[in-house]
């Protein structure tokens, strides 16, 4: 027993995953009980399936890993329901279990793995094709190993939940909650990445600044809910109208920014600037159904620049694109005045 506890202590200390811990404990359990096969299963009661995850087989007994059987036709379900966790004559006790008959199981032991709320997540089992006496020591070791494996599963589950929570928080910190687009923080991060890539491949970066003219009037006349719906639809139209490699984000309020890789540094930038302006400008124009009203929107003011990533920072590019947007706004106002 002293040697056994030493092995258990070493195994628990060295194992860093459920699989590594389980495989080591299955081998120990096989030695302690003298059973031909020991294995860990996953139980999904909702789906009605039990699956063998890991198995340690010997002396011709073969419990295959990834082997699934209907939960209603398992030894485990019957053993747990009847609180009959050790059986040395399976064919007499449960003659109707097809899986047991197919595997010619005579001796069977099991212990449940239940979460704190009572949910059954699996079982730790041992089997042989010959009647094999199970000692009290063997029962205690089975229970202990089941508890150790369950604690490892719970730790891994908790870590996975924490990692997912962190990922969600990170996504939320980089996402505009209204439109679902990248927010200012995410947009600046993407600009840094794009500028670095553009320097490596000797390309320019196209930066567009969009300001939604008349947005305050929409809020004032139709309410903030309508204004929010308008912003969401604007974001969707811009996202749908850009290339897959481009990025659109909401800088804040009624301001949006689009970025994309431009032409080579030694090419004239004006053609690409005009093309991008021509692509973006009509995307925001048109009819908008805001549920409580329907509006015809003439479009946003759009300023586009081609930034040289060797001489400009993302912040510099945003300021230049903002200035270009105000120039576009001025031209639009003058056009309306003249007309």
SERO-4910 file (N, C-alpha, C, O; in steps of 0.05 Angstrom, whole numbers):
BEGIN
 pado doro    nc1    nc2    nc3   cac1   cac2   cac3    cc1    cc2    cc3    oc1    oc2    oc3
  Unk    A     17    -24      0      0      0      0     17     25      0     11     45    -13
  Unk    A     40     24     15     58     47     16     68     53    -12     69     76    -21
  Unk    A     76     32    -26     86     35    -54     64     46    -72     69     62    -89
  Unk    A     39     36    -68     16     46    -84     12     75    -80      9     90    -99
  Unk    A     11     85    -55      7    113    -50     30    130    -60     25    153    -69
  Unk    A     54    119    -60     76    134    -72     72    137   -102     76    159   -113
  Unk    A     64    115   -115     58    117   -144     36    136   -150     37    152   -169
  Unk    A     15    135   -133     -8    154   -138      1    183   -135     -5    200   -151
  Unk    A     17    188   -114     27    215   -109     43    225   -133     40    248   -142
  Unk    A     61    208   -143     78    215   -166     61    220   -191     67    238   -206
  Unk    A     41    203   -194     24    205   -218      9    231   -218      8    245   -238
  Unk    A     -3    238   -195    -19    262   -193     -1    287   -197    -10    306   -209
  Unk    A     23    285   -186     41    308   -188     51    312   -217     54    334   -226
  Unk    A     56    290   -231     68    292   -258     47    297   -280     54    310   -300
  Unk    A     23    288   -276      2    290   -297     -8    319   -298    -14    331   -278
  Unk    A    -10    329   -323    -21    357   -326    -46    358   -343    -56    379   -349
  Unk    A    -55    335   -352    -80    334   -367    -97    310   -357    -87    292   -344
  Unk    A   -123    311   -363   -140    289   -355   -131    263   -368   -131    242   -356
  Unk    A   -122    264   -393   -114    240   -407    -89    228   -394    -88    204   -389
  Unk    A    -68    244   -389    -44    233   -377    -49    222   -349    -38    201   -342
  Unk    A    -65    236   -333    -72    226   -307    -88    200   -309    -82    181   -295
  Unk    A   -108    199   -326   -125    176   -328   -109    151   -337   -113    130   -326
  Unk    A    -93    154   -358    -79    131   -368    -60    119   -347    -58     95   -344
  Unk    A    -47    136   -331    -30    126   -310    -46    112   -288    -38     91   -278
  Unk    A    -69    123   -281    -86    112   -260    -99     86   -269   -103     67   -253
  Unk    A   -106     84   -295   -118     60   -305    -98     36   -303   -106     14   -296
  Unk    A    -73     42   -309    -53     21   -307    -50     12   -278    -47    -12   -272
  Unk    A    -50     31   -259    -48     24   -231    -72      8   -221    -70    -11   -206
  Unk    A    -96     17   -231   -121      4   -223   -121    -25   -233   -130    -43   -219
  Unk    A   -111    -29   -257   -110    -56   -268    -92    -74   -251    -99    -97   -246
  Unk    A    -69    -63   -241    -51    -79   -224    -64    -85   -197    -61   -108   -187
  Unk    A    -77    -66   -186    -88    -69   -159   -111    -89   -159   -113   -106   -141
  Unk    A   -129    -87   -179   -153   -104   -180   -148   -131   -193   -163   -150   -188
  Unk    A   -128   -133   -210   -124   -157   -225   -143   -161   -248   -144   -183   -260
  Unk    A   -159   -140   -254   -178   -142   -276   -163   -139   -303   -142   -127   -305
  Unk    A   -176   -150   -324   -163   -150   -350   -163   -123   -363   -145   -115   -378
  Unk    A   -184   -107   -358   -187    -82   -372   -198    -61   -353   -217    -66   -337
  Unk    A   -186    -37   -354   -197    -14   -338   -201      9   -358   -186     12   -377
  Unk    A   -222     25   -353   -228     46   -373   -244     68   -360   -259     64   -341
  Unk    A   -242     91   -373   -258    115   -365   -278    121   -387   -271    120   -411
  Unk    A   -303    127   -379   -323    133   -399   -333    161   -394   -332    173   -372
  Unk    A   -344    172   -416   -359    197   -414   -389    190   -417   -396    175   -435
  Unk    A   -406    201   -400   -434    196   -401   -449    222   -409   -446    242   -396
  Unk    A   -465    220   -429   -482    243   -437   -511    233   -435   -522    222   -454
  Unk    A   -523    237   -412   -550    227   -407   -570    240   -425   -589    228   -434
  Unk    A   -566    266   -431   -585    281   -448   -586    268   -476   -607    265   -488
  Unk    A   -562    262   -486   -560    250   -513   -565    220   -512   -569    207   -533
  Unk    A   -564    208   -488   -568    179   -486   -545    163   -496   -549    142   -508
  Unk    A   -520    172   -491   -496    158   -501   -475    156   -480   -470    175   -464
  Unk    A   -462    133   -479   -438    129   -463   -415    122   -481   -417    105   -499
  Unk    A   -392    136   -477   -369    132   -495   -344    126   -479   -338    139   -458
  Unk    A   -329    106   -487   -303     99   -475   -282    120   -484   -277    122   -508
  Unk    A   -271    134   -465   -251    154   -471   -223    142   -472   -209    144   -492
  Unk    A   -215    130   -450   -188    118   -448   -190     90   -436   -207     86   -418
  Unk    A   -174     72   -445   -175     44   -436   -147     33   -433   -129     39   -448
  Unk    A   -144     15   -413   -119      0   -409   -127    -29   -411   -140    -40   -393
  Unk    A   -119    -43   -432   -128    -70   -437   -104    -90   -433    -81    -83   -437
  Unk    A   -112   -114   -425    -91   -135   -421   -103   -163   -423   -127   -167   -420
  Unk    A    -86   -182   -427    -93   -210   -428   -116   -216   -448   -133   -232   -442
  Unk    A   -115   -203   -471   -134   -208   -492   -160   -193   -490   -176   -193   -509
  Unk    A   -165   -180   -467   -190   -164   -465   -186   -138   -480   -165   -125   -477
  Unk    A   -206   -130   -495   -203   -106   -512   -228    -89   -509   -248    -94   -522
  Unk    A   -226    -68   -493   -247    -47   -492   -238    -25   -510   -219    -10   -502
  Unk    A   -250    -21   -533   -239     -1   -552   -245     27   -544   -267     34   -534
  Unk    A   -225     45   -547   -230     73   -542   -247     85   -564   -247     76   -587
  Unk    A   -262    106   -557   -281    119   -574   -305    101   -581   -320    107   -600
  Unk    A   -308     80   -566   -330     61   -570   -355     72   -555   -354     77   -531
  Unk    A   -377     76   -569   -401     87   -558   -424     67   -558   -427     52   -577
  Unk    A   -440     68   -537   -464     50   -536   -487     67   -525   -482     87   -511
  Unk    A   -511     59   -532   -535     73   -520   -534     71   -490   -530     49   -479
  Unk    A   -538     93   -476   -537     94   -447   -557     74   -434   -551     62   -413
  Unk    A   -580     71   -446   -600     54   -434   -592     25   -434   -604      9   -420
  Unk    A   -572     17   -451   -564    -11   -453   -536    -15   -442   -521    -31   -453
  Unk    A   -530     -2   -420   -503     -4   -409   -504    -17   -381   -523    -15   -366
  Unk    A   -481    -29   -375   -478    -40   -348   -477    -17   -327   -488    -19   -305
  Unk    A   -464      5   -335   -462     27   -317   -489     38   -308   -494     43   -284
  Unk    A   -507     42   -327   -533     53   -319   -547     34   -299   -559     44   -280
  Unk    A   -546      8   -305   -560    -11   -287   -546    -12   -259   -559    -12   -239
  Unk    A   -519    -12   -260   -504    -14   -235   -509     11   -217   -513      8   -193
  Unk    A   -510     34   -229   -515     58   -214   -543     60   -204   -548     67   -181
  Unk    A   -562     52   -221   -590     53   -213   -596     34   -190   -613     39   -173
  Unk    A   -582     11   -190   -587    -10   -170   -567     -9   -147   -568    -25   -129
  Unk    A   -548     10   -148   -527     12   -129   -512    -14   -126   -506    -23   -104
  Unk    A   -507    -27   -149   -494    -53   -150   -468    -48   -165   -466    -55   -189
  Unk    A   -447    -37   -152   -423    -27   -165   -402    -48   -169   -382    -43   -182
  Unk    A   -406    -71   -158   -387    -94   -161   -403   -119   -168   -421   -126   -153
  Unk    A   -396   -132   -190   -410   -156   -198   -390   -176   -210   -374   -169   -227
  Unk    A   -391   -201   -200   -372   -221   -210   -387   -242   -227   -375   -262   -235
  Unk    A   -412   -237   -233   -427   -255   -251   -447   -238   -267   -471   -238   -262
  Unk    A   -436   -223   -286   -452   -204   -302   -474   -218   -317   -497   -207   -318
  Unk    A   -469   -241   -329   -489   -254   -346   -513   -262   -329   -536   -263   -339
  Unk    A   -509   -268   -304   -531   -276   -286   -546   -251   -276   -570   -251   -273
  Unk    A   -531   -230   -271   -543   -206   -259   -557   -189   -280   -579   -179   -275
  Unk    A   -544   -186   -304   -556   -169   -325   -554   -183   -352   -538   -175   -369
  Unk    A   -569   -204   -355   -567   -220   -380   -576   -205   -405   -570   -213   -427
  Unk    A   -591   -184   -401   -603   -169   -424   -584   -149   -437   -590   -138   -458
  Unk    A   -560   -144   -425   -542   -123   -435   -526   -134   -459   -508   -151   -455
  Unk    A   -533   -124   -482   -520   -134   -507   -490   -129   -508   -475   -146   -516
  Unk    A   -482   -105   -500   -454    -98   -501   -437   -116   -483   -415   -124   -491
  Unk    A   -448   -123   -460   -434   -141   -441   -431   -169   -453   -411   -182   -451
  Unk    A   -453   -178   -466   -452   -204   -479   -432   -205   -502   -417   -224   -505
  Unk    A   -431   -183   -517   -413   -182   -540   -384   -183   -531   -367   -195   -544
  Unk    A   -378   -170   -509   -351   -169   -498   -345   -192   -479   -322   -194   -470
  Unk    A   -365   -209   -474   -362   -232   -456   -353   -224   -428   -335   -237   -416
  Unk    A   -364   -202   -417   -356   -192   -391   -369   -209   -369   -393   -215   -369
  Unk    A   -351   -218   -351   -361   -234   -327   -360   -217   -302   -379   -216   -287
  Unk    A   -337   -204   -297   -333   -187   -274   -334   -158   -282   -322   -150   -302
  Unk    A   -347   -142   -265   -350   -114   -272   -351    -97   -247   -365   -103   -228
  Unk    A   -335    -75   -246   -336    -56   -224   -338    -28   -236   -328    -23   -258
  Unk    A   -350    -10   -222   -353     17   -232   -356     37   -209   -364     29   -187
  Unk    A   -349     62   -214   -355     83   -195   -363    108   -211   -350    113   -232
  Unk    A   -383    122   -203   -392    145   -218   -375    170   -214   -362    173   -193
  Unk    A   -374    187   -235   -361    213   -233   -382    234   -235   -394    238   -257
  Unk    A   -388    246   -213   -410    266   -212   -399    293   -204   -382    295   -186
  Unk    A   -409    314   -217   -402    341   -210   -416    349   -184   -433    334   -173
  Unk    A   -409    372   -173   -420    380   -147   -450    382   -148   -463    379   -127
  Unk    A   -461    389   -171   -490    391   -173   -504    365   -178   -528    364   -182
  Unk    A   -489    343   -178   -500    316   -181   -500    306   -210   -508    283   -215
  Unk    A   -492    323   -229   -492    315   -257   -472    292   -262   -449    295   -254
  Unk    A   -481    271   -274   -463    248   -280   -448    254   -306   -461    258   -327
  Unk    A   -422    255   -304   -406    262   -328   -390    238   -339   -380    238   -361
  Unk    A   -388    217   -322   -373    193   -332   -372    171   -311   -384    174   -289
  Unk    A   -358    150   -317   -354    128   -299   -325    117   -302   -314    119   -324
  Unk    A   -315    107   -280   -289     93   -281   -295     64   -276   -308     57   -256
  Unk    A   -286     47   -294   -295     18   -294   -271     -1   -296   -249      6   -305
  Unk    A   -277    -26   -289   -258    -48   -293   -274    -73   -300   -296    -77   -289
  Unk    A   -263    -89   -318   -277   -113   -327   -258   -136   -331   -234   -132   -335
  Unk    A   -269   -161   -330   -254   -185   -338   -274   -205   -350   -298   -204   -345
  Unk    A   -263   -223   -367   -280   -243   -379   -283   -268   -360   -298   -286   -366
  Unk    A   -269   -267   -338   -271   -289   -319   -279   -278   -292   -273   -255   -286
  Unk    A   -293   -294   -276   -301   -284   -250   -275   -278   -233   -258   -295   -230
  Unk    A   -274   -254   -223   -250   -245   -209   -258   -232   -183   -273   -212   -183
  Unk    A   -249   -242   -160   -257   -230   -135   -246   -201   -133   -223   -196   -141
  Unk    A   -262   -183   -123   -254   -155   -119   -251   -150    -89   -271   -152    -74
  Unk    A   -227   -143    -81   -222   -138    -53   -232   -111    -44   -238    -93    -61
  Unk    A   -234   -107    -18   -241    -81     -7   -221    -60    -15   -228    -37    -21
  Unk    A   -196    -68    -16   -175    -49    -25   -180    -41    -54   -177    -17    -61
  Unk    A   -187    -60    -71   -193    -53    -99   -216    -34   -101   -215    -16   -118
  Unk    A   -237    -37    -85   -260    -19    -86   -252      9    -77   -260     29    -89
  Unk    A   -236     11    -56   -227     37    -46   -210     51    -66   -212     75    -71
  Unk    A   -192     36    -79   -175     48    -99   -191     58   -123   -186     80   -134
  Unk    A   -211     43   -131   -228     51   -153   -242     77   -147   -242     96   -163
  Unk    A   -253     79   -122   -267    104   -114   -247    127   -113   -253    149   -122
  Unk    A   -223    122   -102   -203    143   -100   -195    153   -127   -194    177   -132
  Unk    A   -190    134   -145   -181    142   -172   -203    158   -187   -198    177   -201
  Unk    A   -228    149   -183   -250    164   -195   -251    192   -185   -256    211   -201
  Unk    A   -247    196   -159   -247    223   -148   -224    240   -159   -228    263   -165
  Unk    A   -200    228   -161   -177    243   -172   -182    252   -201   -176    274   -209
  Unk    A   -193    233   -217   -198    240   -245   -220    261   -247   -218    280   -263
  Unk    A   -240    259   -230   -262    279   -230   -251    307   -223   -258    327   -236
  Unk    A   -233    308   -203   -222    334   -196   -205    346   -219   -206    370   -223
  Unk    A   -191    329   -234   -176    339   -257   -195    349   -278   -190    369   -291
  Unk    A   -217    334   -283   -236    343   -303   -248    370   -295   -251    388   -311
  Unk    A   -254    373   -269   -266    398   -259   -246    421   -262   -253    443   -270
  Unk    A   -220    416   -257   -200    437   -260   -197    445   -289   -196    469   -296
  Unk    A   -197    425   -307   -194    432   -336   -219    446   -346   -217    465   -362
  Unk    A   -242    438   -336   -267    452   -344   -267    481   -334   -275    499   -349
  Unk    A   -258    485   -309   -257    512   -298   -237    529   -314   -243    552   -320
  Unk    A   -214    518   -320   -194    533   -336   -205    540   -364   -201    562   -373
  Unk    A   -219    521   -376   -230    526   -402   -251    548   -400   -253    566   -418
  Unk    A   -267    548   -379   -287    569   -376   -274    596   -371   -283    616   -381
  Unk    A   -252    596   -355   -238    621   -351   -226    632   -376   -227    656   -381
  Unk    A   -214    614   -392   -202    623   -418   -224    634   -436   -219    654   -449
  Unk    A   -247    621   -437   -268    630   -454   -279    657   -444   -285    675   -460
  Unk    A   -281    660   -418   -290    685   -407   -270    708   -414   -278    730   -420
  Unk    A   -244    701   -412   -224    721   -420   -226    728   -449   -223    752   -457
  Unk    A   -231    708   -466   -233    713   -495   -258    731   -500   -257    749   -516
  Unk    A   -280    725   -486   -304    742   -490   -299    771   -481   -307    790   -494
  Unk    A   -285    773   -458   -279    800   -448   -261    815   -468   -264    839   -473
  Unk    A   -242    801   -479   -224    813   -499   -239    821   -524   -235    843   -534
  Unk    A   -258    803   -533   -274    811   -556   -291    835   -550   -294    853   -566
  Unk    A   -303    835   -526   -320    858   -518   -304    883   -517   -314    905   -524
  Unk    A   -279    882   -507   -263    906   -504   -255    917   -532   -246    940   -534
  Unk    A   -257    900   -552   -249    908   -579   -273    912   -598   -269    917   -622
  Unk    A   -297    909   -588   -320    910   -605   -339    932   -597   -345    936   -573
  Unk    A   -349    947   -617   -370    967   -611   -396    952   -604   -406    937   -620
  Unk    A   -407    957   -580   -430    942   -571   -455    946   -588   -472    928   -589
  Unk    A   -457    968   -602   -481    973   -617   -480    960   -645   -498    945   -652
  Unk    A   -459    965   -660   -457    955   -687   -443    928   -690   -446    914   -710
  Unk    A   -428    920   -669   -413    895   -671   -388    898   -687   -373    879   -691
  Unk    A   -382    922   -697   -357    927   -712   -334    932   -693   -338    936   -669
  Unk    A   -309    930   -703   -286    937   -686   -289    966   -675   -299    984   -689
  Unk    A   -282    970   -650   -283    997   -638   -257   1011   -643   -239   1002   -657
  Unk    A   -254   1035   -631   -230   1051   -635   -205   1035   -628   -185   1036   -643
  Unk    A   -205   1022   -605   -182   1007   -596   -174    985   -616   -150    983   -624
  Unk    A   -194    970   -625   -188    948   -644   -180    959   -671   -162    948   -684
  Unk    A   -192    982   -679   -185    994   -704   -156   1003   -705   -142    999   -724
  Unk    A   -148   1017   -683   -120   1026   -682   -100   1002   -682    -79   1004   -694
  Unk    A   -108    981   -668    -91    957   -668    -89    945   -696    -67    937   -704
  Unk    A   -111    944   -711   -110    933   -738    -95    952   -756    -81    942   -775
  Unk    A    -96    978   -751    -81    997   -768    -51    992   -763    -35    993   -782
  Unk    A    -43    988   -738    -15    983   -732     -5    958   -747     16    958   -759
  Unk    A    -22    937   -747    -15    912   -761    -13    917   -791      6    907   -804
  Unk    A    -32    931   -802    -33    936   -831    -10    953   -840      2    949   -861
  Unk    A     -3    974   -824     19    991   -831     45    975   -831     62    979   -848
  Unk    A     49    958   -811     73    941   -810     75    923   -834     96    920   -846
  Unk    A     53    911   -842     53    893   -865     58    909   -891     73    900   -908
  Unk    A     46    933   -893     50    950   -916     79    958   -920     89    959   -942
  Unk    A     92    963   -897    121    970   -899    137    946   -910    155    950   -926
  Unk    A    130    922   -901    145    898   -910    141    893   -940    160    885   -954
  Unk    A    117    897   -950    111    891   -978    112    916   -996    106    915  -1020
  Unk    A    121    939   -984    124    964   -998     98    972  -1012     97    977  -1037
  Unk    A     77    973   -996     51    982  -1006     42   1006   -990     52   1011   -968
  Unk    A     23   1021  -1000     10   1042   -985    -14   1031   -969    -22   1008   -973
  Unk    A    -25   1047   -952    -49   1039   -937    -71   1060   -943    -67   1084   -940
  Unk    A    -94   1050   -952   -117   1067   -956   -133   1071   -930   -139   1051   -917
  Unk    A   -138   1096   -924   -153   1102   -899   -176   1120   -907   -172   1141   -919
  Unk    A   -200   1112   -899   -224   1128   -904   -237   1136   -878   -241   1119   -861
  Unk    A   -245   1161   -876   -259   1172   -852   -287   1179   -862   -290   1195   -880
  Unk    A   -307   1168   -849   -335   1173   -856   -350   1186   -834   -349   1177   -811
  Unk    A   -364   1208   -840   -380   1223   -820   -409   1224   -830   -414   1232   -853
  Unk    A   -427   1215   -814   -455   1213   -822   -469   1240   -819   -479   1247   -798
  Unk    A   -469   1255   -841   -482   1281   -842   -512   1278   -835   -525   1260   -845
  Unk    A   -522   1296   -818   -551   1295   -811   -558   1275   -791   -582   1271   -786
  Unk    A   -539   1262   -778   -546   1241   -759   -560   1253   -734   -579   1241   -724
  Unk    A   -552   1277   -726   -564   1289   -703   -594   1295   -708   -611   1292   -690
  Unk    A   -600   1302   -733   -628   1308   -740   -645   1282   -739   -668   1283   -731
  Unk    A   -633   1260   -746   -647   1234   -745   -654   1228   -716   -676   1220   -710
  Unk    A   -634   1231   -698   -639   1227   -670   -660   1245   -659   -678   1237   -644
  Unk    A   -658   1271   -666   -677   1291   -655   -705   1286   -665   -724   1289   -650
  Unk    A   -708   1279   -691   -735   1277   -702   -748   1250   -697   -772   1248   -693
  Unk    A   -732   1229   -696   -743   1202   -695   -736   1187   -669   -747   1165   -664
  Unk    A   -719   1198   -653   -712   1185   -627   -686   1169   -629   -676   1162   -651
  Unk    A   -674   1164   -606   -648   1151   -605   -650   1122   -614   -630   1111   -624
  Unk    A   -672   1109   -609   -675   1081   -618   -672   1079   -649   -659   1062   -660
  Unk    A   -686   1098   -662   -684   1099   -691   -655   1106   -700   -645   1095   -719
  Unk    A   -642   1124   -685   -615   1131   -691   -596   1107   -688   -578   1103   -704
  Unk    A   -601   1091   -667   -584   1067   -663   -589   1047   -686   -569   1035   -696
  Unk    A   -614   1043   -694   -619   1025   -717   -605   1035   -742   -595   1019   -758
  Unk    A   -605   1061   -746   -592   1073   -769   -562   1066   -769   -551   1059   -789
  Unk    A   -549   1070   -746   -521   1064   -743   -515   1035   -749   -495   1029   -762
  Unk    A   -532   1017   -739   -528    988   -744   -529    982   -773   -513    967   -784
  Unk    A   -549    993   -787   -552    988   -815   -530   1000   -832   -521    989   -852
  Unk    A   -520   1024   -823   -497   1036   -837   -473   1017   -835   -460   1012   -855
  Unk    A   -468   1007   -811   -446    988   -807   -448    964   -825   -428    955   -836
  Unk    A   -472    953   -827   -476    929   -843   -471    935   -873   -458    919   -887
  Unk    A   -480    957   -882   -477    964   -910   -447    969   -917   -437    960   -938
  Unk    A   -433    982   -899   -405    987   -903   -389    961   -903   -372    956   -920
  Unk    A   -396    944   -884   -382    918   -882   -386    901   -907   -368    888   -917
  Unk    A   -411    901   -917   -418    885   -940   -405    896   -966   -400    881   -984
  Unk    A   -400    922   -966   -390    934   -991   -360    935   -994   -350    942  -1015
  Unk    A   -345    927   -973   -316    927   -974   -305    900   -983   -319    880   -983
  Unk    A   -279    900   -990   -266    875   -997   -261    859   -971   -261    870   -949
  Unk    A   -258    833   -974   -254    816   -951   -230    824   -934   -230    821   -910
  Unk    A   -209    834   -948   -185    841   -934   -186    868   -920   -168    875   -904
  Unk    A   -206    884   -927   -209    910   -915   -222    908   -887   -233    888   -880
  Unk    A   -220    930   -872   -231    930   -845   -247    956   -841   -238    977   -849
  Unk    A   -271    953   -830   -288    976   -824   -293    977   -794   -299    956   -782
  Unk    A   -291   1000   -781   -295   1001   -753   -310   1027   -746   -310   1046   -762
  Unk    A   -323   1027   -723   -336   1051   -713   -317   1066   -694   -310   1055   -673
  Unk    A   -310   1090   -701   -291   1105   -685   -306   1117   -660   -293   1121   -639
  Unk    A   -331   1121   -663   -347   1133   -641   -369   1150   -653   -366   1162   -674
  Unk    A   -392   1153   -638   -413   1170   -648   -422   1163   -676   -430   1140   -681
  Unk    A   -421   1182   -694   -429   1177   -722   -405   1176   -740   -408   1182   -764
  Unk    A   -382   1169   -730   -357   1167   -746   -348   1139   -750   -346   1123   -731
  Unk    A   -342   1132   -775   -333   1105   -782   -306   1108   -797   -301   1129   -810
  Unk    A   -289   1088   -795   -264   1088   -809   -260   1061   -824   -266   1040   -813
  Unk    A   -252   1063   -849   -246   1039   -865   -216   1040   -872   -205   1061   -878
  Unk    A   -203   1017   -871   -175   1015   -878   -171    991   -896   -185    971   -895
  Unk    A   -151    993   -914   -144    971   -932   -117    975   -944   -107    997   -944
  Unk    A   -106    954   -954    -80    955   -967    -83    969   -994   -100    963  -1010
  Unk    A    -65    989   -998    -66   1004  -1023    -46    995  -1044    -35    973  -1041
  Unk    A    -42   1011  -1065    -23   1003  -1086      6   1004  -1078     12   1014  -1056
  Unk    A     24    995  -1094     53    996  -1088     62   1025  -1083     50   1044  -1094
  Unk    A     82   1028  -1067     91   1055  -1060    100   1072  -1084     97   1096  -1084
  Unk    A    111   1059  -1105    120   1074  -1128     99   1080  -1148    104   1091  -1169
  Unk    A     74   1071  -1143     51   1078  -1161     38   1104  -1152     40   1111  -1128
  Unk    A     26   1118  -1170     11   1142  -1163    -13   1134  -1146    -28   1116  -1154
  Unk    A    -18   1148  -1123    -39   1140  -1105    -67   1150  -1113    -87   1139  -1103
  Unk    A    -68   1170  -1130    -94   1183  -1134   -115   1164  -1146   -139   1166  -1140
  Unk    A   -107   1146  -1164   -126   1128  -1176   -140   1111  -1155   -164   1107  -1156
  Unk    A   -124   1100  -1137   -134   1083  -1116   -152   1099  -1096   -172   1089  -1087
  Unk    A   -144   1124  -1090   -159   1141  -1072   -186   1147  -1085   -207   1144  -1071
  Unk    A   -187   1154  -1110   -213   1160  -1123   -230   1135  -1125   -254   1136  -1121
  Unk    A   -217   1112  -1130   -233   1087  -1133   -245   1080  -1106   -268   1071  -1105
  Unk    A   -230   1083  -1085   -241   1076  -1058   -263   1096  -1050   -284   1088  -1038
  Unk    A   -260   1121  -1057   -281   1141  -1051   -306   1134  -1066   -328   1136  -1056
  Unk    A   -302   1126  -1092   -325   1119  -1108   -339   1093  -1098   -363   1090  -1101
  Unk    A   -324   1075  -1086   -335   1051  -1075   -351   1057  -1049   -373   1047  -1045
  Unk    A   -339   1073  -1032   -351   1078  -1005   -375   1096  -1006   -395   1092   -991
  Unk    A   -374   1117  -1022   -394   1138  -1021   -422   1128  -1025   -440   1135  -1009
  Unk    A   -428   1111  -1045   -455   1102  -1049   -465   1082  -1028   -489   1077  -1027
  Unk    A   -447   1070  -1013   -455   1049   -994   -474   1060   -973   -492   1045   -964
  Unk    A   -471   1085   -965   -488   1095   -944   -513   1109   -954   -530   1117   -939
  Unk    A   -515   1113   -980   -538   1126   -992   -562   1107   -994   -558   1083   -998
  Unk    A   -586   1117   -992   -610   1101   -998   -631   1101   -976   -630   1118   -958
  Unk    A   -650   1083   -978   -672   1081   -960   -664   1065   -935   -650   1045   -937
  Unk    A   -673   1074   -912   -669   1061   -887   -695   1057   -872   -709   1076   -866
  Unk    A   -701   1032   -866   -725   1025   -851   -717   1024   -821   -703   1005   -813
  Unk    A   -726   1043   -806   -718   1045   -778   -741   1037   -759   -742   1044   -736
  Unk    A   -759   1021   -769   -782   1010   -755   -803   1031   -750   -826   1028   -758
  Unk    A   -796   1052   -735   -816   1073   -729   -818   1093   -752   -837   1109   -752
  Unk    A   -800   1092   -770   -800   1111   -793   -783   1099   -816   -768   1080   -812
  Unk    A   -785   1112   -839   -769   1105   -862   -757   1130   -873   -771   1150   -878
  Unk    A   -731   1131   -876   -718   1155   -886   -702   1150   -911   -692   1127   -916
  Unk    A   -699   1171   -927   -682   1170   -950   -656   1186   -943   -657   1210   -938
  Unk    A   -634   1172   -942   -609   1185   -932   -591   1191   -956   -586   1173   -972
  Unk    A   -582   1216   -958   -565   1224   -981   -536   1214   -980   -522   1217   -999
  Unk    A   -528   1203   -957   -501   1192   -956   -483   1207   -937   -488   1230   -930
  Unk    A   -461   1195   -930   -441   1206   -911   -420   1222   -926   -416   1218   -950
  Unk    A   -406   1239   -911   -383   1252   -922   -359   1233   -919   -356   1221   -897
  Unk    A   -343   1230   -940   -322   1210   -940   -296   1223   -948   -293   1236   -969
  Unk    A   -276   1220   -930   -249   1229   -937   -230   1205   -939   -228   1189   -920
  Unk    A   -216   1203   -962   -198   1180   -966   -170   1190   -972   -166   1210   -987
  Unk    A   -151   1177   -959   -123   1184   -965   -107   1158   -970   -116   1136   -962
  Unk    A    -84   1161   -983    -66   1139   -987    -42   1145   -969    -27   1164   -975
  Unk    A    -37   1129   -948    -16   1134   -929      9   1119   -935      8   1095   -941
  Unk    A     32   1133   -935     58   1120   -937     66   1110   -910     71   1126   -892
  Unk    A     67   1083   -905     72   1073   -878    100   1078   -868    106   1074   -845
  Unk    A    118   1087   -886    145   1092   -878    148   1120   -864    166   1124   -848
  Unk    A    129   1138   -871    131   1165   -860    108   1173   -843    109   1193   -828
  Unk    A     86   1158   -843     62   1165   -828     56   1143   -807     60   1119   -812
  Unk    A     45   1152   -785     35   1133   -765      5   1130   -769     -7   1146   -783
  Unk    A     -8   1110   -758    -37   1107   -760    -51   1132   -750    -71   1141   -762
  Unk    A    -42   1145   -728    -54   1169   -718    -52   1192   -738    -71   1207   -742
  Unk    A    -28   1194   -751    -25   1214   -772    -45   1210   -795    -57   1228   -804
  Unk    A    -47   1185   -803    -65   1178   -825    -94   1185   -818   -109   1195   -835
  Unk    A   -102   1179   -794   -130   1186   -786   -134   1216   -787   -155   1225   -796
  Unk    A   -115   1232   -778   -118   1261   -779   -120   1271   -807   -137   1288   -813
  Unk    A   -104   1259   -825   -106   1268   -853   -132   1259   -866   -144   1274   -882
  Unk    A   -141   1235   -860   -167   1226   -870   -190   1242   -859   -209   1248   -874
  Unk    A   -188   1250   -834   -208   1268   -822   -209   1295   -837   -231   1305   -842
  Unk    A   -186   1306   -843   -184   1331   -857   -196   1328   -885   -210   1345   -895
  Unk    A   -191   1305   -898   -202   1300   -925   -232   1297   -923   -246   1305   -942
  Unk    A   -242   1286   -902   -271   1283   -898   -284   1311   -896   -305   1315   -908
  Unk    A   -272   1329   -881   -283   1356   -878   -283   1371   -905   -300   1387   -911
  Unk    A   -263   1365   -921   -262   1377   -948   -284   1366   -965   -297   1381   -980
  Unk    A   -290   1340   -963   -312   1328   -977   -339   1339   -967   -357   1344   -983
  Unk    A   -341   1344   -941   -365   1355   -930   -370   1384   -940   -392   1391   -947
  Unk    A   -348   1399   -942   -350   1426   -953   -360   1426   -982   -377   1442   -989
  Unk    A   -348   1408   -998   -357   1407  -1026   -386   1399  -1029   -400   1410  -1045
  Unk    A   -395   1380  -1012   -423   1372  -1013   -442   1395  -1005   -463   1398  -1018
  Unk    A   -434   1411   -985   -451   1433   -978   -452   1454  -1000   -473   1466  -1005
  Unk    A   -429   1459  -1012   -428   1478  -1034   -445   1469  -1058   -459   1485  -1071
  Unk    A   -445   1443  -1063   -461   1432  -1085   -491   1436  -1079   -506   1442  -1097
  Unk    A   -498   1432  -1053   -527   1436  -1046   -535   1465  -1048   -557   1471  -1057
  Unk    A   -516   1483  -1040   -522   1512  -1042   -526   1521  -1070   -544   1536  -1076
  Unk    A   -508   1511  -1088   -510   1519  -1116   -535   1509  -1129   -548   1522  -1144
  Unk    A   -543   1483  -1122   -567   1472  -1134   -592   1485  -1123   -614   1478  -1130
***
